[in-house]
Amino acid sequence: MVESPCKAGFAATISRPPMNANLDGRRVQSGGKVRARDADILSMNSTLSAHRCRNTALGLVLGLVAGSALAQIAPRHYQADFETADWRVEAGSRSCALSHEVPGFGTVRFVQHWAEPMRFQVRVPMAVSDYSRVSIHSTPAPWQHDGGARDIGSVRVASAMQPLDLQGGAVRTLLHELEQGRFTRLDWQPEQAAAEPLVVTVPAVRLRNALPEFQRCLAGVMQLDFMPTGEYSVSFDSNSTRLSYLARRALEPAIRRYKASRGGVARIVVAGHTDSSGAAWANEKVSLARARAVRDYLTRRGIPAGRIEIRGYGERWQLDPDNPAGNRRATVWLVEK
């Protein structure tokens, strides 16, 4: 244990010299009296040292109290009771949502919009501005014994009212983990060390009751495994794979944007579509041939073939079942790095 320098210095300062000590070069005889000026100096030194000691001790006490308070900051937990936990499905013609309400905090949801990747979002009624990052984990339910927590990822807080907006493969992983009965835990990391951490737990309780409806909705919404930064569409005549003059003109904006990006567009995805007339297998072939026709034109206009990916969706992903002409199309998506 190290002795307090305040204690040691204070004791040394207030100690009186022996009566025979040499003060300012003058020797005092035993039994004599210390001169008044020397006594005053000793008294002043003692007083100053005492003040310094008290200030140092006060600083140490305050530091210990503050450190103890920080160490005792426990995270605030939000989670729905198992008895009331529920999942709801919102089904639309071009979007699907699977949501769960966290009492006192907000709503978490999986959202699938037309021709976009699936997203995992958090929406809150009041602004969340004191937190910089969210760590996402998959944890076993209390009644499961299949391992510990699994890290899904860590992202920056997106905005005050929608602080979490996750997309990509991690969203599919998260949904799969919930389908297996595991819980999702969101750890909110404050910007300031003294701020209160947040832990939001999303249980999988009653999720399976809503999954069939959510999956039926997803089957009618085009899903992509990438986020496009540009989308263009061209039309075809019935049973035709030939690009018309108007279709070639419609591709010009996509070509100009690709060339102007100077390598910023990493790839181009071209998907062919058909209406629902005819056999499904035949429509698959026609849709792929339409995608090839667009790819061949783009390469003739100077876009490397290695940058172009083609897909044939057949009669799936109908824009409007009552408008066959609008479904005979090819879609071009630009994807940046």
N, C-alpha and C positions, 0 to 999 in steps of 0.2 A: 504494500500500500504506500502511495506517495503522499508525503506530508503536504498539507496546504501551504503554499508560499505565503498566503496572507497571514496565516497563523504564525508561521516561523518569523516572518519579517516584523510582524507586530510585536511579538515577544522580544525580538532583538532590539527594536526601537525604543520600547518603554523601559528597558532595563537601565537602571542607574549605574553609572560607573563607580568604581570603588573610590573611597574618599581620597586615596593617594593618586588618583588618575591624573593624567596630564591633559588639561583642558586649554585649547588654543595656545599650546606651548608653555602654559603656566602651571606649575605644580602646586597642588593644594595639600596642605599638611593634614595629617590624620587628626580628626576631631575638628578640623576647620569647617567653614561653611562654603558651599558653592556660590560663586558670585551670582548676582541676580540675573545678569544678561544670559549666562550659561544655563541657568535654570529655566529661563523663558524659552530658550531654544529647545531644550529637552521637552518642555511642555507642548510647544507647537508641533514638534515632530510626532509626539504621542497622539495628539488630536488628529493630525492629518492621516496618520496611519490607521487610526480607528475608523475614520470616515471611509478610507479606501477599502478597508476590510469589510465594512458593512455593505458598501456598494458591490464589491465582488461577490459577497455571499448572496445578496439579493439577486444579482444576475444569474448566479448558479441555480438558485431556487426557481426563478422564473423559467429558465431554460429547461430544468427538469420537469416542471409542471407542463410547459408547452409540449415537450417531447412525449410525455405521458398521455396528453390529450390526443395528439396525433395518432399515437399507437393504438388508442382505444376507439378510433373512428371505424365503425362497422358499416358494411354496405347495407343499403336499403333494398329490401327484397319485394318483388312484385310477382304474383302468381295467382291464377284462378284456383279456387277450391275444386277438388276432384268431383264434388257433388254437382257443381254448376258449370264446370268446364265444358265448352262446346265449340263446334266448328260449323261455319255457314258457307254456302256456295252461292255466288252471284254469277248467273249464266247469261251471256249476251250473244249476239250473232257474230261479233268479232272480238270478244274478250271473255275470259273466265277468271274468277277470283275465289280463292279458298281462304277464309279469314277466321281468326280467333281473337277474342277480346280479352285483354289483360286488365282486370279491374284496377282502377286508380292510376293506370299508366297510359294505355292506348290500345292500338290494334296492330297485330302482325298478320301478314297475308302473303300468299303466293298468287301472283298475277301473271296471266298469259294474254298478251295482246296479239292481234293479228300480225303475222310476219315479223315477230320480235322474239328474242329469247325470253324464257320465263324469268320473273323477278321475285325476290323476297324483300318485302318492304315493311317498315315500321312507321306507323302514323300516330302522332300524339296530339291531344287537344291543346296542350300548352307548349310553348317553345322550349326546346332542350338546347341550351347554348353553352353549358359549362363542361361539356364532354367532347373529347377530341377523337377517340377511337372506340370501336366496338369489337370485342373478341367473341367469336361465335364457336360454340362447342356443342357436341352431341353427347348426352349423358344417359346412362341407364336409368330406367324408371326404378322407383324404390323396391319394386318386387322382382326386378331383373338382376341376374348375376352373370352378365356376359362381358365383363371388362369395365374399365373405367371410362373417363371422358375422352372424346376424340376431338381434336382441333379441326374445325372446318375452315377457319380463316379469320383475318383481322382486317377491318376496313376503317377508313376515316369517316367521321360523321358527315353525312351529305348536306343536310339543311336543318334548320331549327324545328320545323313542323313535320318533316319526313326525314328523320335523322339517319335512317338506314335504307339503302336502295341497292341491293346486291343482285348481280346477274352472273351468268356463266355456269360452268359445271358445278360450282359449289352449291347452287340452288337445287339442282337435281339431287345432289348428294344429301342435302339437308332434308328434302322431301322424302327421299328413300329411307333415311334414318328414322323419321317420324312414322313412316308406314310400318317399320319394324317394331314400333312401340317405344322407341327411345325418346327422350325429352330433348328440347333445345334450350341452351342456356346462353344468354347474352350478357356479357360483362362490359359495362360502360366505364371507361377509364376517364377520370376527370382531368381537366387541364391543369388545375392547381392541386398540389399535394394535400392541401388542407381540406379540399372539397370532399363531399360524401360520395363514395362509389355507389353504383347501381347494379343490381343483378335482377334480370328478368328471366323467368323460367316459363317455357312454353310446353305444356304437357301434351302428350299424344292421346289423352283420354277422349274417347268418342270420335276420334279422327276417322276411323274406318266406317262410321255411319255416313259420313259425307263424301268419302272417296269415290263411290260409284257415280254419283251425280257429277262430280268434278271431272272424272275421266270421260264421261259422255260428252261434256262440254268441250273438253280439250280435243276430242276427235273431230270437231267441226271447225277448229281454229288453226290456221297455219302457224306452225312453230318452226323457228329457226334456231340454229346452234351458233349464231354469230349476230353481232349488232351492226346492221348496215348504216352507212352514213349518207347514202343516196339510193333512191329507188326510181326506176323507170319501167314503163310497160309499153309493149307493142301488141297489135292485134293481128289475127290471121283469119283468112276466109275458112269456111267450113271444109274440113278434110284436107286442108292445104298446109304445106310447110314452107311455102315460098314467101320471102319477105317482099312486101309491096313497097312502092315508092314512099307512101306515107309512113310505113313502118321504119324504113331506113332514115327518113327525116326525124322520126321520133327518137332515134338512137343518138343523134348528133349531140344533144346536151350531155349525155353520159360520156361520149368520146372526148368532148372538150374538157369536161371536169377531170377525167382521168389524166389527160396530158398536162393539164395545168397544175395538177398535184405534184408533179416532178418526183414521182416515187412514193408519195404519201398514201396512195391507194395501193394496198398490198395485193388485192385480188378482186376479181369480178365474178360473181355467182349469177349464172343464168338458169332460170327454171322455166320449163315449158308446161303448159296446161291445156286441157281440152274441156268441151262441154260434156254432158252426161249421156249423149246419144251414142249408140254403138256398144260393142263389148269392152269391158274394162281393160283386158289385155291389149286390145288394139289401141285404145286411148293412151296407154302407157307408152307404146312405141311412137305414136304421133307426137306426144308431148316431148319426148326426148329428141325427136327429129327437129322440132321447132327450136329447141334450145341449141342444137347443133347449127342450125341456119343462122341464128343470131351470133353464135361464136365465130363462125366463118366470116361473117361480115365484119365483125370487130377486128379480127386479125388482118383482114385486107386493108383496114383503116389504120394499121400500125400498132395495134395492141398485141403484145406477145401472147401466143397461145398458152404458154405455161402459166400465165396469170389468170386464166379464165377456167372456171369450174362449171360444168353443166349438170343439170338435174332434170328428171322427168317426173312430174307429179300426177300425170294422167288426169282423171276427172275429180280428184280430191281438191280440196280448198276452192270450192266454188265461190266466186265473188257474189253472184246473185243467181240462184237456181232458176229464176224466172226470166233470165236474160242470157240465153246461150251464147250470143255473139260476144258478150263481155267476158265469158269464160274461155274463149278461144284466144289465148294470149301467151306471151312470154314475159317474164319479169326479170329485170336486170338490177342487181344490187351491187353497189360499190362498198368495199370493206377496207377500212384503213388499218394500219399496223396496230 
